[in-house]
Amino acid sequence: MFSPLKRMLCAWLFVLGTSAALTVSGTVTAPAVPPGAVDLQTDWDVYQRPSGTTDSPLGFHVHISTSGPDKTNTFVEFTGRAHTSTYGGDITGGQIRGRTITFTIDWYNGKTGLYQGNWFDDGYLRGHTQEQDASHTAEWWTRYNDWTLT
């Protein structure tokens, strides 16, 4: 068998050779995830209900405007408005990365909801929200499954 010194030398040479081969082959940059994984609609309806309940959901309508992809072409930003039959709110900080969406609704009743969700292969957008500065959470989903996924 080999002595410990010879085994250590062989291991060191293997690591050195592997490092050199990786350096010579160069670095491969990963392509940015295109923001266009979903054809974004500017108007959609959402249902929301407190997490873990079977309560009747609250419905609201969303209208957004996009500012296009960011400079690195990895996400789309948007703002907009949401409204129920009795009150509304401003949508801020909206971002879409692939099939993931995040946004904030500053409701005019003084509450703020932090929303996060994903588009699913069945065409629905689903997610959860948490009331800012509170422990209240809710599930939400789009009314229709008419999103076009790419």
N, C-alpha and C positions, 0 to 999 in steps of 0.2 A: 504494500500500500504506500501511499504518499505521505510524506511528513506534513505536520500542520503548517509549516512555513511554505512548503510547495503548494498545498491546497489554497492557502491565503493568496499566494502570488497568482495562481490560476484564476481565482475568483476576481481579483483586482484587475487582471488583464481582460476578463470577460466584461466587467463593468466599463472599463476604459474603451474597449472595442465597441460596445453597444452605444455608449455616449457619442463616440466619434461618428458612428454610422448615422445616428439620429441628427447630429449636427450637419453632416454632409447632405443628408436628404432634405434638409430645410424645414421650415415651419409651414404648416398648411392652415390657412385661416378658415374658420367655419363660416358658411354663408349666413347672412342675417335671416331671421325668420320673417317672411313677408307679412306685412300687416293685412294683406288681402285674403286671408284664410276664410273670411266671411264677407259677403256682399252686404254691407251695413245699410239698414233701412233707417230713414230719418224719423219715422213715426211708428210706434209700437205700443201695445197694451201689456200691462204687467199685473199679475195677481200676487198678493203677499199675505202671509198669515204668521202669527207667532210660532216659533219653532216648537215642535213636540205637541202641537194641538191639532184638533180637527175643526177649529173655529172656521166660520165662513171667511173666505179671503177678502181683503180690501183690494179693490181694483184702482189702478191709475194709468194715465196715458203719458207717454214720454215723447218729446220732440227734441231732436238734437241737430247740431250743426258740427261738421268736422272741419278741422284745420289741415287735413292731409297728413301724410306720413312725416315722421321726424326725419332729421338729416341722415340718420343711419339706416333709415327704412326698416326699422324694427317694430314700430308701433304707430297707431293713429290716435290723435288727441281729439276730444270733442267736448262741447258744452251744450247746454240746453235747458229745457223746462219740463217739469212733471206736474200733473194736476189730477186731483180726484174730483168728485162732484162738488166738494165744499171748500177745498183749499189747494194750494200749489206750492211749488218750490223751485229753486234754481239748481241745475245740475252743473257741477264743477269738477275739475280734475279728472275728466273721463279719459281712459286709455284702453285701447284694444291691442293686444299682443297675440297674434295667431288666433286662437279660439277662446282666449280669456279676456274678460272685460272687467274693469274696475271704474267706479265713479262715486261721487258724493252727492246727496240731495240735501240742500239746506231748505227744509220745509219752513213755510211762513208762520207755522205755529211755534217756532223756536227750537224744534228738534232737528237733529242732523243724522242722516242715515249713511253709513259707509257700506257700499254695495260691491259685491264681488261675485262673478259667475263665469259660466262656460257654455259655449254652444255645443250641443250634442249631435250625433249623427242622425237622430230622428228629427232634426230641424228645430228643436226647442232651445231656448236660452234659459238656463236655470242657475240659481245661486242662493246666497245667503246675505243677510245684512245685519249690522249691529248698530244700535243707536249709540252715537258718540257720547262718551262720558256716562254711560249706563250699561247695564248688563243685559238689556233687552235684545233678543235676537229674533230673526224671522227668516222664513224660507220665501223665495220668490221665483216666479217662472213667467215666461211670456204666454200670452193668450193663444197664439197660433204657432204652428210649427212650419212657418213659411219662410224660414231663412235659407239662403243658398250658401252652402259650404263648398269651399274649393280645396 
